[in-house]
Amino acid sequence: MIRVTVRGSFDNLSAAQLAELVAEQAEHDFLRTEYTADGYLAYDLPGRPFFTFRFAEQAADEADIARAAARAQAKAEAWMAERGYPVKGLSTQTVDMNTVPLGKRGRREAARKDQ
């Protein structure tokens, strides 16, 4: 699994758009870290204009990782555009979870599965 994080900031939201996002803020808690196929949007308005979209993608090789990043950014841009939210400064970061070392608990669980 590949975790893709798309970051950016809202750009000149109208008062109505800001009010709408603030009203929905409980559904987009910035302290919640969730990676999903559809993407999980997190923000902390009106305090900060920044947002994070977190996506779970699949990739078989390095080329797939780049395509997964592009897909995730396109999904984030489309979601914002559908709702008329202007954004700027998008950046994308990927983490291949198959390469992340297991912690103590993960090694213990892996050892149990091997028995």
C-alpha positions as CSV (number, residue, x, y, z in Angstrom):
1,M,0.0,0.0,0.0
2,I,1.1,3.5,-0.8
3,R,0.1,6.4,1.4
4,V,-0.2,9.6,-0.6
5,T,-0.5,13.0,1.1
6,V,-1.6,16.0,-0.9
7,R,-1.1,19.3,0.9
8,G,-2.1,22.8,-0.1
9,S,-3.9,25.9,1.0
10,F,-7.3,27.4,0.3
11,D,-7.0,30.6,-1.8
12,N,-9.3,33.5,-1.2
13,L,-12.4,31.7,0.0
14,S,-15.6,33.7,0.0
15,A,-17.3,34.2,3.3
16,A,-19.9,31.7,2.3
17,Q,-17.3,29.1,1.4
18,L,-15.4,29.6,4.7
19,A,-18.7,29.3,6.7
20,E,-19.5,26.1,4.9
21,L,-16.1,24.5,5.6
22,V,-16.2,25.6,9.2
23,A,-19.6,24.1,9.6
24,E,-18.3,20.8,8.2
25,Q,-15.1,20.9,10.2
26,A,-16.0,18.1,12.6
27,E,-16.0,15.7,9.6
28,H,-12.5,16.9,8.6
29,D,-10.7,16.9,11.9
30,F,-7.0,17.7,11.3
31,L,-6.0,15.6,14.3
32,R,-7.4,12.4,12.7
33,T,-5.0,10.6,10.4
34,E,-6.8,8.3,8.0
35,Y,-5.8,7.1,4.5
36,T,-8.6,6.0,2.3
37,A,-9.1,5.2,-1.4
38,D,-11.4,8.2,-1.8
39,G,-9.2,10.4,0.3
40,Y,-9.6,11.9,3.8
41,L,-9.6,15.7,3.9
42,A,-8.4,17.5,7.0
43,Y,-8.2,21.2,7.8
44,D,-8.3,23.6,10.7
45,L,-10.2,26.7,9.5
46,P,-10.5,29.6,10.1
47,G,-7.2,29.4,12.1
48,R,-5.1,28.1,9.2
49,P,-5.8,28.1,5.5
50,F,-4.0,24.8,4.9
51,F,-5.5,21.4,4.2
52,T,-4.3,17.8,3.8
53,F,-5.8,15.1,1.7
54,R,-4.7,11.6,2.6
55,F,-5.1,8.7,0.1
56,A,-4.4,5.0,0.1
57,E,-3.2,3.8,-3.2
58,Q,-1.8,0.6,-4.7
59,A,1.5,0.4,-6.5
60,A,3.5,-2.5,-7.9
61,D,6.8,-0.6,-8.7
62,E,8.4,2.8,-8.7
63,A,6.5,4.0,-11.9
64,D,3.2,3.0,-10.2
65,I,4.2,5.1,-7.2
66,A,4.5,8.2,-9.4
67,R,1.2,7.4,-11.1
68,A,-0.4,6.9,-7.6
69,A,0.8,10.4,-6.6
70,A,-0.6,11.9,-9.8
71,R,-4.0,10.1,-9.3
72,A,-4.2,11.3,-5.7
73,Q,-3.4,14.9,-6.6
74,A,-6.0,14.8,-9.5
75,K,-8.6,13.5,-7.0
76,A,-7.9,16.2,-4.5
77,E,-8.0,18.9,-7.2
78,A,-11.3,17.5,-8.6
79,W,-12.9,17.4,-5.2
80,M,-12.0,21.0,-4.5
81,A,-13.1,22.1,-8.0
82,E,-16.5,20.3,-7.8
83,R,-17.2,22.4,-4.7
84,G,-15.8,25.6,-6.1
85,Y,-13.0,25.9,-3.5
86,P,-10.0,27.8,-4.9
87,V,-6.7,26.2,-3.8
88,K,-3.0,26.9,-4.4
89,G,0.4,25.5,-3.6
90,L,-0.4,21.8,-4.0
91,S,2.4,19.3,-3.1
92,T,2.3,15.5,-3.0
93,Q,4.3,13.1,-0.8
94,T,4.3,9.3,-1.0
95,V,5.3,6.6,1.5
96,D,5.5,3.0,0.4
97,M,4.3,1.2,3.5
98,N,6.1,-2.0,2.4
99,T,9.4,-0.2,3.0
100,V,8.6,1.2,6.5
101,P,10.3,-0.8,9.2
102,L,8.1,-2.6,11.7
103,G,8.1,-1.3,15.3
104,K,8.3,-3.7,18.3
105,R,4.6,-4.4,18.2
106,G,4.6,-5.1,14.4
107,R,7.5,-7.5,14.7
108,R,5.8,-9.3,17.5
109,E,2.6,-9.7,15.4
110,A,4.6,-10.8,12.4
111,A,6.3,-13.4,14.4
112,R,3.0,-14.8,15.6
113,K,1.8,-15.1,12.1
114,D,4.9,-17.0,11.1
115,Q,4.3,-19.7,13.8
